[in-house]
Amino acid sequence: MIISRRVFLSGAGAALFAATPGVADAVMTPPELLEAVRRGDVLLVDVRRPDEWRATGIAEGAVPIDLRRSDFIEAVVAARTSDTMPVVVICARGVRSRRMTRRLTRAGVVPIIDVPEGMMGSSAGPGWIRRGLPVTNWSG
């Protein structure tokens, strides 16, 4: 099931999205995501490695959680402010984020939204950095 970003961001789709178990096909573009993060509507999780965070910074408002952590699922759950808060997953180019949205969904962590453009861009679009969106330096 895919819910339009316009419906989700307007708030009209948030209840439907939150009430739909297993939704893992929702996607957002980086500009839409930035707005949602600034409003506090979503938890943005950057699943890249620490060397990638150090090289590019992390998206404004993102929580860096390395997908290789043995407690990855638990760390994502702990970062949420509520069980219904949508978790948005971003990586470099959308490959790892898609894989992690599936893993989180299988673990029952829903709703989940993917950012297929990633930080660096992909066939889905230019990505967070090339769009000139704000980043926060990460030094560990």
Steps between C-alpha positions, in 0.01 A plus 500: 500500500636841406355812657558821310749730665258791458231312694748388767658843544164672517429290805197337342690182424695473823227313688442262209873444460551440872205261507628293208725224634796403286500806275852518359436648157456864599775729373597864549726741318764682704319839491175339621694319767671815625160664549368197689811482720478870586134456599592202717270271302758226433817342633776516238759223536826514302617138469837568337840431657685743729763571232218610267346724766841656563562559127165662413331584828151376581170645387358768729300328772623150420594242760808308383459126567748278318308213341781260597426540871391177663228696680387698195128427539508578872688827438241614245213413735671687786541812282125528429290730713192282447413158360304662219766750391602424141864398461668636186814318389776661293836373378739612227311399184184319611618140488569441868203709611264282296654188653467645850137605448425135430695384805323750726161405359568129561592591859166677541641853501240687293420731338816521289587744219794466261705779338608339170708804396716464808758753607710475183233459233382209288280431200212619723642853524797720594503420872523707815848644447471598131168667580693724741298398804654562843737253661649478846867413542563166668823429681402202713 
